[in-house]
Amino acid sequence: MSDGDVVIVGGSLAGLQAALTLGRARRRVVVVDDGRPRNGPARHVHNFLGQPSITPAGLLASAREMLAPYDVTLVTDRVEEIKPSAGDFPRFDVLTGGGDRWSSRAIVLATGLTDELPDVPGVAEGWGDQVVACPHCHGWEVRDRPLAQLGMRGLPERGVARALLLSRWSDDVLLFTDGDDLGAEDLTRLAAAGVRVRTERVAGVETRPDAIDVVLPGGERIERRALFVVTRQHQQSDLAARLGCRLVGAGAGAAETDATGRTSVPGVWAAGTTAIPALLAIGAAGHASTVATDVHAVLLDEDVTAALRQ
Ligand SMILES: Cc1cc2nc3c(=O)[nH]c(=O)nc-3n(C[C@H](O)[C@H](O)[C@H](O)COP(=O)(O)OP(=O)(O)OC[C@H]3O[C@@H](n4cnc5c(N)ncnc54)[C@H](O)[C@@H]3O)c2cc1C
């Protein structure tokens, strides 16, 4: 078993930024990551200050390189279990699928989200390429082009909200509700924003270089430059729940945290989208930096208390 001050579970933007802040505070840090960053399928990361054009893998590779001067150990593995142990201060044993065991004084959960895509043939195949979710991330690159918004069947209000949002990027937005009818108020608001609506089921989508066809049941094909979809988000990991952290009831089941990322379990913090599902990439990193300064402050308090007892 190896000892560290902090084990960070998840080494994407939030986890690596937490490691950077803690490493620079001279903490001994272990980051365990099993290589499934949420934006992994995307061609580029957009809307990230100082990084005009970089791939998701490239951004993480340069983040990992920045950690070299510090006492940060990067482990490629999956954390399967975290066992709290009794004592004056919180202590944890972290067990990985590969058989490693790390002990630590604090845990930062940065395990992120997964996206459940609309159940329409072809959507999963185009995900991250011609099929994306967030106009703030990918809208600028396809501005003023013909765009489609696909709703999530059974959640028509989310498709409407997303189509209205997307109308800021193009005057030619077509909302496909995939079988849901819309009320008069929604139709009026969409029309006011210039969004056209098709309510029949979508048979499938077919991705081509720089284009996507939305195929309707009768065989009609509608070409668009990109398809934006509504997703259901889920936490990638249930470690927070298994540690006994209180969860936010609705939505993605994130761990309930205070402004510094502390969960309801002493010694356990949540950072990035694990705590705040709506965060974009730079927001996840920024949140993790704030969380890490709080982790350091709590460990410092323990250090001083322990020194006074000697
Ligand atoms: C297709 C797509 C494109 C996007 N494009 C953009 C964009 O252009 N700009 C932007 O600002 N945002 C974008 N986003 C949002 C962005 O991906 C997230 O904001 C960001 O990834 C959140 O970072 P995170 O560190 O919180 O979580 P994640 O990136 O999800 O990372 C979580 C990490 O934890 C690891 N993990 C989970 N469980 C375990 C475990 N038990 N043991 C070990 N490791 C574990 C995973 O493998 C993963 O590496 C995009 C999202 C998607 C889906």
The ligand as an SDF file (V2000), in Angstrom:
LIG
                    3D

 53 58  0  0  0  0  0  0  0  0999 V2000
  -19.1790   15.4350  -27.2430 C   0  0  0  0  0  0  0  0  0  0  0  0
  -18.8250   16.5000  -26.2290 C   0  0  0  0  0  0  0  0  0  0  0  0
  -18.1070   17.6000  -26.6170 C   0  0  0  0  0  0  0  0  0  0  0  0
  -17.8030   18.5960  -25.6930 C   0  0  0  0  0  0  0  0  0  0  0  0
  -17.1240   19.6900  -26.1310 N   0  0  0  0  0  0  0  0  0  0  0  0
  -16.8380   20.6750  -25.2670 C   0  0  0  0  0  0  0  0  0  0  0  0
  -16.1540   21.8470  -25.7240 C   0  0  0  0  0  0  0  0  0  0  0  0
  -15.8020   21.9810  -26.9050 O   0  0  0  0  0  0  0  0  0  0  0  0
  -15.9170   22.8400  -24.8160 N   0  0  0  0  0  0  0  0  0  0  0  0
  -16.3140   22.7360  -23.5080 C   0  0  0  0  0  0  0  0  0  0  0  0
  -16.0900   23.6770  -22.7500 O   0  0  0  0  0  0  0  0  0  0  0  0
  -16.9340   21.6260  -23.0470 N   0  0  0  0  0  0  0  0  0  0  0  0
  -17.2040   20.6010  -23.8880 C   0  0  0  0  0  0  0  0  0  0  0  0
  -17.8450   19.4890  -23.4440 N   0  0  0  0  0  0  0  0  0  0  0  0
  -18.0970   19.3610  -21.9890 C   0  0  0  0  0  0  0  0  0  0  0  0
  -16.8170   18.7930  -21.3190 C   0  0  0  0  0  0  0  0  0  0  0  0
  -16.5740   17.5250  -21.8700 O   0  0  0  0  0  0  0  0  0  0  0  0
  -16.9670   18.6850  -19.8050 C   0  0  0  0  0  0  0  0  0  0  0  0
  -17.2630   19.9520  -19.2710 O   0  0  0  0  0  0  0  0  0  0  0  0
  -15.6640   18.1890  -19.1700 C   0  0  0  0  0  0  0  0  0  0  0  0
  -15.2410   16.9910  -19.7690 O   0  0  0  0  0  0  0  0  0  0  0  0
  -15.8630   17.9660  -17.6890 C   0  0  0  0  0  0  0  0  0  0  0  0
  -14.6580   17.5320  -17.1270 O   0  0  0  0  0  0  0  0  0  0  0  0
  -14.6300   16.6220  -15.8180 P   0  0  0  0  0  0  0  0  0  0  0  0
  -13.1890   16.4950  -15.4470 O   0  0  0  0  0  0  0  0  0  0  0  0
  -15.5830   17.1630  -14.8100 O   0  0  0  0  0  0  0  0  0  0  0  0
  -15.2220   15.1890  -16.2540 O   0  0  0  0  0  0  0  0  0  0  0  0
  -14.8350   14.1720  -17.4190 P   0  0  0  0  0  0  0  0  0  0  0  0
  -14.1820   14.8600  -18.5500 O   0  0  0  0  0  0  0  0  0  0  0  0
  -16.0570   13.3930  -17.7110 O   0  0  0  0  0  0  0  0  0  0  0  0
  -13.7700   13.2100  -16.7560 O   0  0  0  0  0  0  0  0  0  0  0  0
  -14.0720   12.2330  -15.8090 C   0  0  0  0  0  0  0  0  0  0  0  0
  -12.8970   11.2640  -15.7720 C   0  0  0  0  0  0  0  0  0  0  0  0
  -13.0840   10.3620  -14.6780 O   0  0  0  0  0  0  0  0  0  0  0  0
  -12.7130    9.0600  -15.1030 C   0  0  0  0  0  0  0  0  0  0  0  0
  -13.3830    8.1010  -14.2020 N   0  0  0  0  0  0  0  0  0  0  0  0
  -14.7100    7.9530  -13.9520 C   0  0  0  0  0  0  0  0  0  0  0  0
  -14.9270    6.9880  -13.0310 N   0  0  0  0  0  0  0  0  0  0  0  0
  -13.6900    6.5160  -12.6870 C   0  0  0  0  0  0  0  0  0  0  0  0
  -13.2320    5.5140  -11.7820 C   0  0  0  0  0  0  0  0  0  0  0  0
  -14.0780    4.8090  -11.0110 N   0  0  0  0  0  0  0  0  0  0  0  0
  -11.9010    5.2710  -11.6970 N   0  0  0  0  0  0  0  0  0  0  0  0
  -11.0180    5.9790  -12.4440 C   0  0  0  0  0  0  0  0  0  0  0  0
  -11.3960    6.9580  -13.3160 N   0  0  0  0  0  0  0  0  0  0  0  0
  -12.7090    7.2150  -13.4350 C   0  0  0  0  0  0  0  0  0  0  0  0
  -13.1560    8.9890  -16.5620 C   0  0  0  0  0  0  0  0  0  0  0  0
  -12.4520    7.9950  -17.2590 O   0  0  0  0  0  0  0  0  0  0  0  0
  -12.8130   10.4090  -17.0420 C   0  0  0  0  0  0  0  0  0  0  0  0
  -11.5060   10.4730  -17.5720 O   0  0  0  0  0  0  0  0  0  0  0  0
  -18.1950   18.4800  -24.3420 C   0  0  0  0  0  0  0  0  0  0  0  0
  -18.9330   17.3560  -23.9380 C   0  0  0  0  0  0  0  0  0  0  0  0
  -19.2490   16.3820  -24.8720 C   0  0  0  0  0  0  0  0  0  0  0  0
  -20.0380   15.1840  -24.4240 C   0  0  0  0  0  0  0  0  0  0  0  0
  1  2  1  0
  2  3  1  0
  2 52  2  0
  3  4  2  0
  4  5  1  0
  4 50  1  0
  5  6  2  0
  6  7  1  0
  6 13  1  0
  7  8  2  0
  7  9  1  0
  9 10  1  0
 10 11  2  0
 10 12  1  0
 12 13  2  0
 13 14  1  0
 14 15  1  0
 14 50  1  0
 15 16  1  0
 16 17  1  0
 16 18  1  0
 18 19  1  0
 18 20  1  0
 20 21  1  0
 20 22  1  0
 22 23  1  0
 23 24  1  0
 24 25  2  0
 24 26  1  0
 24 27  1  0
 27 28  1  0
 28 29  2  0
 28 30  1  0
 28 31  1  0
 31 32  1  0
 32 33  1  0
 33 34  1  0
 33 48  1  0
 34 35  1  0
 35 36  1  0
 35 46  1  0
 36 37  1  0
 36 45  1  0
 37 38  2  0
 38 39  1  0
 39 40  1  0
 39 45  2  0
 40 41  1  0
 40 42  2  0
 42 43  1  0
 43 44  2  0
 44 45  1  0
 46 47  1  0
 46 48  1  0
 48 49  1  0
 50 51  2  0
 51 52  1  0
 52 53  1  0
M  END
$$$$
